[in-house]
Amino acid sequence: MVTFNLAYTAPINPSGASPALTISQIWAGLERKVRRAQDFVPIIEECNVLSEETSQETGNLTVVREVRFAAGQEPDSGSGGRLVKEICTHYPPCRVDFEQPDGSNISNIVSEGPDGELLMTYAFEWRYPGVKQGSEEAKKLEERSWKTAKMAVHGTIDTVRRLVNNGEIQ
């Protein structure tokens, strides 16, 4: 089995970006992303919420959903475009964790840099059972994982900005 642990960070409000997004707007976008993943991540074709529950102990919301990845883009190389169940746990206002059945985990994290700038980081632990460490397939999957990470971060920021511009997020 191969596991890739990687993270990618981008500024939320780079020079020239308009409007400048606030932490509350980004958080509203991440909450929406849990329910409408296909609007934020192009390799996700479908998203269905199965259940929602708020923890009595922590107050954190957990959403169980199924997503369909485009064939050839799924996180585990054997899912072939079928629905994949994810458990999405909210840690307002800075993080949403996505846990997949194969043990893969993804965290969407909003943080503040040393000068107060907002940053978005996606941290991934992608597991590929049946793929041999050091194989040609592993190298291709790692390359694809980096491309996916960058696309997902920038796609989320761009989508939140578009939703704010369209008045769908205040």
Long-range contacts (C-beta under 8 A, 24 or more apart in sequence): 1-127, 1-128, 1-129, 1-130, 1-131, 1-133, 2-127, 2-128, 2-131, 2-132, 2-133, 2-135, 2-138, 2-141, 2-142, 3-125, 3-126, 3-127, 3-128, 4-124, 4-125, 4-126, 4-128, 4-141, 4-142, 4-145, 5-123, 5-124, 5-125, 6-123, 6-124, 6-126, 6-145, 6-146, 6-149, 7-121, 7-122, 7-123, 7-124, 7-149, 8-121, 8-122, 8-146, 8-149, 8-150, 8-152, 8-153, 9-119, 9-120, 9-121, 9-153, 10-119, 10-120, 10-150, 10-153, 10-154, 10-157, 11-113, 11-117, 11-118, 11-119, 12-110, 12-117, 12-118, 12-119, 12-120, 12-157, 13-117, 13-118, 17-161, 19-161, 19-164, 19-165, 21-118, 21-157, 21-160, 21-161, 21-164, 23-93, 23-94, 23-110, 23-118, 24-93, 25-160, 25-164, 25-169, 25-170, 26-110, 26-118, 26-120, 26-160, 27-92, 27-93, 27-94, 27-110, 28-160, 28-169, 28-170, 29-156, 29-159, 29-160, 29-163, 29-169, 30-90, 30-96, 30-108, 30-110, 30-156, 31-90, 31-96, 32-163, 32-169, 33-96, 33-108, 33-156, 33-159, 34-63, 34-65, 34-88, 34-90, 34-96, 35-63, 35-65, 37-65, 37-67, 38-67, 39-159, 40-152, 40-155, 40-156, 40-159, 41-151, 41-152, 41-155, 41-156, 42-70, 42-151, 42-155, 43-69, 43-70, 43-73, 43-148, 43-151, 44-68, 44-69, 44-70, 45-69, 45-70, 45-81, 46-83, 48-83, 50-85, 60-89, 60-90, 60-91, 60-92, 61-89, 61-90, 62-87, 62-88, 62-89, 62-90, 63-87, 63-88, 63-90, 64-88, 73-148, 75-100, 75-102, 75-104, 75-126, 76-100, 76-102, 76-104, 76-127, 76-128, 76-129, 77-128, 77-130, 77-131, 77-137, 77-141, 78-130, 102-127, 102-129, 103-127, 108-156, 120-153, 120-156, 120-157, 121-153, 122-149, 122-152, 122-153, 122-156, 124-149
